[in-house]
Amino acid sequence: MPFKNFLFLSSLALVSFASGAAEALPVLSELYYDAIGSDDGESFVEIHGLPGTDLAGFAIDGINGTNGAVGPTILLSGTIGASGLFVVADRRSDGTSSVLAADLLANFDFQNGPDSIVLRLGDQVFDALGYGSFGAGEINAGEGSAAPGAVAGASLARRFANVDTNDNFADFIVQGTPTPGTAPISVVPEPGTALLLGLGLSGLASVSRPRSDRSGAGIAVGG
């Protein structure tokens, strides 16, 4: 499939991808790009997000690791269901797919890597996954260190669909059996969320105490 190369990488994307910071949900939760035999109608991308999220306007781009060319691009539509997972599956020319859990069918074929895929809304990057072994001068458009490349028949799956540390190597594992439409969910908040909550409660407690209770030592509050 031909790649469409535009200035997306040289301006917005290269800066955003290099920063490796996902903005918010939704995020990429599983990628199956190399089936045993033909990939046609077999591959899929799974997204995790809040149930009820409207995906109209979102897109998934493939990013060529060799030269940064962008493509294929999947234009998303539909709504994330009660499970919090949304599966986009490759569509054969006859309109069918082997991915029974698919919420959306589209015609795409992501390369075996080293390459990346990016989930974005307009120019805002929500998540990015780089996979494979990138050499000098090659472009990893993912977050942090690249996830390992998956062998034929295996997928790349997030350890917990709702935990994103902004490092692909830490967040994704090679999964021998792809699991479109199902994913483990962590009951423990993400470190960033827990830290912010703790800091917020600590700050609230500090502000609510009478000034006479505060020690003169430490950080001064106010002028």
VOPAGU-2260 file (C-alpha; in pm, 1 decimal, decimal comma):
REM VOPAGU-2260
SITE   aa  ch    i         X         Y         Z
SITE  MET   A    0       0,0       0,0       0,0
SITE  PRO   A    1     150,0     339,2     -98,1
SITE  PHE   A    2     250,3     583,1     178,6
SITE  LYS   A    3     137,4     943,9     173,5
SITE  ASN   A    4     421,1    1170,9     284,1
SITE  PHE   A    5     319,4    1515,8     406,1
SITE  LEU   A    6     457,9    1782,2     638,7
SITE  PHE   A    7     271,5    1634,4     935,6
SITE  LEU   A    8     595,5    1491,0    1078,4
SITE  SER   A    9     821,4    1788,0    1013,3
SITE  SER   A   10     600,8    2030,6    1207,1
SITE  LEU   A   11     343,7    1891,9    1452,4
SITE  ALA   A   12     407,6    1521,1    1458,5
SITE  LEU   A   13     783,6    1502,6    1494,1
SITE  VAL   A   14     770,8    1735,0    1794,1
SITE  SER   A   15     470,0    1561,6    1950,2
SITE  PHE   A   16     599,2    1210,5    1882,6
SITE  ALA   A   17     943,2    1288,2    2022,8
SITE  SER   A   18     789,5    1415,8    2345,2
SITE  GLY   A   19     617,1    1079,1    2389,3
SITE  ALA   A   20     336,4    1215,9    2603,9
SITE  ALA   A   21     -17,2    1092,2    2554,1
SITE  GLU   A   22    -271,8    1365,3    2615,9
SITE  ALA   A   23    -561,3    1161,3    2761,2
SITE  LEU   A   24    -791,9     871,4    2688,2
SITE  PRO   A   25    -844,8     704,0    2448,9
SITE  VAL   A   26    -518,4     510,5    2409,3
SITE  LEU   A   27    -395,5     224,5    2193,9
SITE  SER   A   28    -435,4    -104,9    2380,9
SITE  GLU   A   29    -346,9    -380,9    2130,7
SITE  LEU   A   30    -198,9    -408,9    1781,4
SITE  TYR   A   31    -197,0    -718,3    1559,8
SITE  TYR   A   32      -9,3    -646,6    1239,3
SITE  ASP   A   33     156,9    -974,7    1131,4
SITE  ALA   A   34     -71,2   -1274,7    1093,0
SITE  ILE   A   35      50,0   -1621,0    1000,8
SITE  GLY   A   36      16,1   -1623,7     624,2
SITE  SER   A   37    -176,9   -1337,5     468,2
SITE  ASP   A   38    -257,6   -1032,4     681,8
SITE  ASP   A   39    -565,2    -954,8     472,4
SITE  GLY   A   40    -871,7    -943,8     695,8
SITE  GLU   A   41    -671,3   -1063,3     998,0
SITE  SER   A   42    -500,2    -758,8    1151,0
SITE  PHE   A   43    -656,7    -517,0    1398,9
SITE  VAL   A   44    -598,9    -221,9    1630,6
SITE  GLU   A   45    -772,5    -207,5    1968,7
SITE  ILE   A   46    -839,9     119,8    2152,1
SITE  HIS   A   47    -922,7     169,4    2520,9
SITE  GLY   A   48   -1126,4     467,8    2636,6
SITE  LEU   A   49   -1420,4     582,6    2841,7
SITE  PRO   A   50   -1747,7     412,5    2745,5
SITE  GLY   A   51   -1956,3     643,9    2533,4
SITE  THR   A   52   -1658,4     825,0    2379,5
SITE  ASP   A   53   -1742,3     938,4    2026,3
SITE  LEU   A   54   -1448,6     855,9    1797,1
SITE  ALA   A   55   -1565,5    1074,8    1508,5
SITE  GLY   A   56   -1270,2    1289,7    1401,5
SITE  PHE   A   57   -1008,2    1052,1    1543,8
SITE  ALA   A   58    -758,3     885,0    1312,7
SITE  ILE   A   59    -486,2     620,3    1332,9
SITE  ASP   A   60    -175,9     678,5    1122,2
SITE  GLY   A   61      94,5     433,1    1031,9
SITE  ILE   A   62     442,1     592,2    1043,9
SITE  ASN   A   63     719,2     440,5     833,6
SITE  GLY   A   64    1026,3     388,1    1051,5
SITE  THR   A   65    1264,4     432,0     759,8
SITE  ASN   A   66    1164,8     778,0     641,2
SITE  GLY   A   67     873,0     900,0     855,5
SITE  ALA   A   68     620,2     873,3     573,1
SITE  VAL   A   69     261,6     869,5     698,7
SITE  GLY   A   70      17,4     601,2     592,6
SITE  PRO   A   71    -204,7     417,1     586,6
SITE  THR   A   72    -449,2     640,7     772,5
SITE  ILE   A   73    -766,6     501,2     928,0
SITE  LEU   A   74   -1045,4     752,8     983,6
SITE  LEU   A   75   -1243,7     640,9    1286,5
SITE  SER   A   76   -1615,5     655,8    1354,9
SITE  GLY   A   77   -1848,1     503,8    1609,4
SITE  THR   A   78   -1863,1     503,6    1988,7
SITE  ILE   A   79   -1666,3     311,3    2251,4
SITE  GLY   A   80   -1897,7      58,3    2414,1
SITE  ALA   A   81   -1953,3     -45,3    2774,0
SITE  SER   A   82   -1637,7    -260,2    2781,1
SITE  GLY   A   83   -1419,6      44,5    2721,5
SITE  LEU   A   84   -1263,4    -125,9    2418,5
SITE  PHE   A   85   -1307,4     -48,5    2049,2
SITE  VAL   A   86   -1164,0    -277,5    1778,9
SITE  VAL   A   87   -1075,4    -160,7    1428,4
SITE  ALA   A   88   -1017,6    -457,0    1196,5
SITE  ASP   A   89    -878,6    -490,4     846,4
SITE  ARG   A   90   -1145,8    -542,7     581,0
SITE  ARG   A   91   -1099,2    -777,6     287,2
SITE  SER   A   92   -1203,3    -670,3     -61,5
SITE  ASP   A   93   -1528,7    -866,0     -16,4
SITE  GLY   A   94   -1610,8    -665,7     296,5
SITE  THR   A   95   -1538,1    -943,6     547,9
SITE  SER   A   96   -1289,2    -982,1     833,3
SITE  SER   A   97   -1175,1   -1270,4    1053,1
SITE  VAL   A   98   -1183,9   -1040,4    1357,2
SITE  LEU   A   99   -1522,7   -1125,7    1506,9
SITE  ALA   A  100   -1500,6    -858,5    1778,3
SITE  ALA   A  101   -1460,4    -573,8    1528,3
SITE  ASP   A  102   -1648,2    -249,1    1589,5
SITE  LEU   A  103   -1524,1     -91,3    1267,2
SITE  LEU   A  104   -1388,1    -236,6     943,7
SITE  ALA   A  105   -1132,7     -45,7     735,8
SITE  ASN   A  106    -878,8    -127,4     468,4
SITE  PHE   A  107    -526,4    -106,2     613,1
SITE  ASP   A  108    -202,5    -300,5     641,7
SITE  PHE   A  109      55,5    -176,0     892,2
SITE  GLN   A  110     413,8    -280,1     825,7
SITE  ASN   A  111     605,5    -534,1    1033,3
SITE  GLY   A  112     850,6    -276,4    1163,5
SITE  PRO   A  113    1038,0    -107,9    1290,4
SITE  ASP   A  114     743,6     129,5    1252,2
SITE  SER   A  115     485,6     315,2    1458,9
SITE  ILE   A  116     116,0     386,6    1475,6
SITE  VAL   A  117     -32,1     707,5    1613,2
SITE  LEU   A  118    -379,3     781,0    1751,2
SITE  ARG   A  119    -473,5    1145,2    1703,1
SITE  LEU   A  120    -764,0    1386,8    1695,6
SITE  GLY   A  121    -677,5    1644,7    1433,8
SITE  ASP   A  122    -327,7    1763,4    1526,8
SITE  GLN   A  123    -352,3    1642,0    1888,3
SITE  VAL   A  124    -168,2    1314,9    1952,5
SITE  PHE   A  125    -348,2    1100,9    2211,1
SITE  ASP   A  126    -120,4     797,0    2196,9
SITE  ALA   A  127     161,6     649,7    1989,0
SITE  LEU   A  128     316,7     303,8    1968,4
SITE  GLY   A  129     660,7     241,0    1819,6
SITE  TYR   A  130     760,2    -122,9    1773,0
SITE  GLY   A  131    1065,8    -311,9    1654,1
SITE  SER   A  132    1437,0    -235,0    1663,7
SITE  PHE   A  133    1504,6     113,9    1528,4
SITE  GLY   A  134    1848,1     180,5    1384,5
SITE  ALA   A  135    2043,1     505,0    1369,8
SITE  GLY   A  136    1858,8     763,0    1162,1
SITE  GLU   A  137    1530,3     571,3    1170,1
SITE  ILE   A  138    1217,6     733,8    1312,7
SITE  ASN   A  139    1047,6     602,1    1624,1
SITE  ALA   A  140     722,5     796,6    1643,2
SITE  GLY   A  141     613,2     616,9    1961,0
SITE  GLU   A  142     642,1     702,0    2329,0
SITE  GLY   A  143     972,9     647,6    2508,7
SITE  SER   A  144    1155,8     328,0    2412,2
SITE  ALA   A  145    1003,6     113,0    2138,6
SITE  ALA   A  146     806,1    -199,3    2218,9
SITE  PRO   A  147     957,1    -522,9    2087,7
SITE  GLY   A  148     846,7    -644,5    1747,5
SITE  ALA   A  149     590,2    -924,2    1749,2
SITE  VAL   A  150     647,4   -1251,4    1564,0
SITE  ALA   A  151     390,6   -1372,4    1312,1
SITE  GLY   A  152      69,9   -1472,9    1489,7
SITE  ALA   A  153     140,3   -1266,9    1802,5
SITE  SER   A  154      17,7    -919,5    1896,1
SITE  LEU   A  155     148,8    -627,1    2097,5
SITE  ALA   A  156     -78,6    -573,2    2397,3
SITE  ARG   A  157     -75,1    -316,9    2675,0
SITE  ARG   A  158      -4,8    -480,6    3014,1
SITE  PHE   A  159    -311,8    -303,7    3149,2
SITE  ALA   A  160    -543,3    -130,2    2905,0
SITE  ASN   A  161    -594,9     164,3    3141,6
SITE  VAL   A  162    -230,0     222,5    3241,0
SITE  ASP   A  163      -7,6     438,1    3019,5
SITE  THR   A  164     338,3     532,3    3151,7
SITE  ASN   A  165     434,4     699,9    2820,7
SITE  ASP   A  166     698,2     433,8    2754,3
SITE  ASN   A  167     608,0     168,3    2496,4
SITE  PHE   A  168     869,7     -81,4    2613,1
SITE  ALA   A  169     733,7     -70,2    2968,1
SITE  ASP   A  170     366,5     -65,7    2868,5
SITE  PHE   A  171     345,9    -329,8    2593,5
SITE  ILE   A  172     425,1    -700,7    2581,5
SITE  VAL   A  173     429,1    -955,9    2299,7
SITE  GLN   A  174     116,1   -1167,3    2338,6
SITE  GLY   A  175     116,8   -1509,8    2175,5
SITE  THR   A  176    -260,6   -1514,9    2127,1
SITE  PRO   A  177    -424,2   -1191,2    2010,2
SITE  THR   A  178    -729,3   -1088,3    2216,7
SITE  PRO   A  179    -939,5    -833,5    2026,7
SITE  GLY   A  180   -1218,1    -694,5    2242,7
SITE  THR   A  181   -1077,9    -813,9    2576,6
SITE  ALA   A  182    -799,4    -668,2    2792,0
SITE  PRO   A  183    -682,9    -664,5    3155,2
SITE  ILE   A  184    -784,1    -354,9    3352,0
SITE  SER   A  185    -580,9    -241,7    3652,2
SITE  VAL   A  186    -775,8    -158,8    3967,8
SITE  VAL   A  187    -484,2      54,3    4089,9
SITE  PRO   A  188    -479,0     414,4    3960,3
SITE  GLU   A  189    -196,9     515,7    3729,1
SITE  PRO   A  190     106,0     652,7    3919,5
SITE  GLY   A  191      48,4     997,8    3774,8
SITE  THR   A  192    -314,8    1002,0    3883,5
SITE  ALA   A  193    -235,8     872,8    4232,7
SITE  LEU   A  194      43,7    1126,2    4274,7
SITE  LEU   A  195    -173,9    1416,6    4165,7
SITE  LEU   A  196    -454,4    1302,1    4393,9
SITE  GLY   A  197    -213,3    1275,7    4686,7
SITE  LEU   A  198     -65,1    1616,2    4619,6
SITE  GLY   A  199    -411,3    1765,6    4586,5
SITE  LEU   A  200    -532,2    1622,1    4916,4
SITE  SER   A  201    -210,2    1724,7    5087,5
SITE  GLY   A  202    -244,6    2078,1    4956,8
SITE  LEU   A  203    -608,3    2091,7    5062,6
SITE  ALA   A  204    -521,1    1977,6    5414,9
SITE  SER   A  205    -244,1    2236,7    5435,7
SITE  VAL   A  206    -470,1    2520,4    5325,6
SITE  SER   A  207    -751,5    2414,9    5561,9
SITE  ARG   A  208    -535,2    2413,2    5875,6
SITE  PRO   A  209    -536,7    2733,0    6086,9
SITE  ARG   A  210    -221,1    2938,8    6040,7
SITE  SER   A  211    -134,3    2889,6    6409,9
SITE  ASP   A  212     -97,1    2514,5    6348,0
SITE  ARG   A  213     176,1    2561,9    6089,3
SITE  SER   A  214     536,8    2535,8    6190,4
SITE  GLY   A  215     776,0    2810,1    6095,8
SITE  ALA   A  216    1003,9    2546,6    5945,4
SITE  GLY   A  217     980,0    2426,5    5588,9
SITE  ILE   A  218     830,2    2602,8    5290,1
SITE  ALA   A  219     666,9    2937,0    5358,9
SITE  VAL   A  220     307,4    2982,6    5246,8
SITE  GLY   A  221     199,6    3317,6    5115,1
SITE  GLY   A  222     381,8    3650,8    5128,6
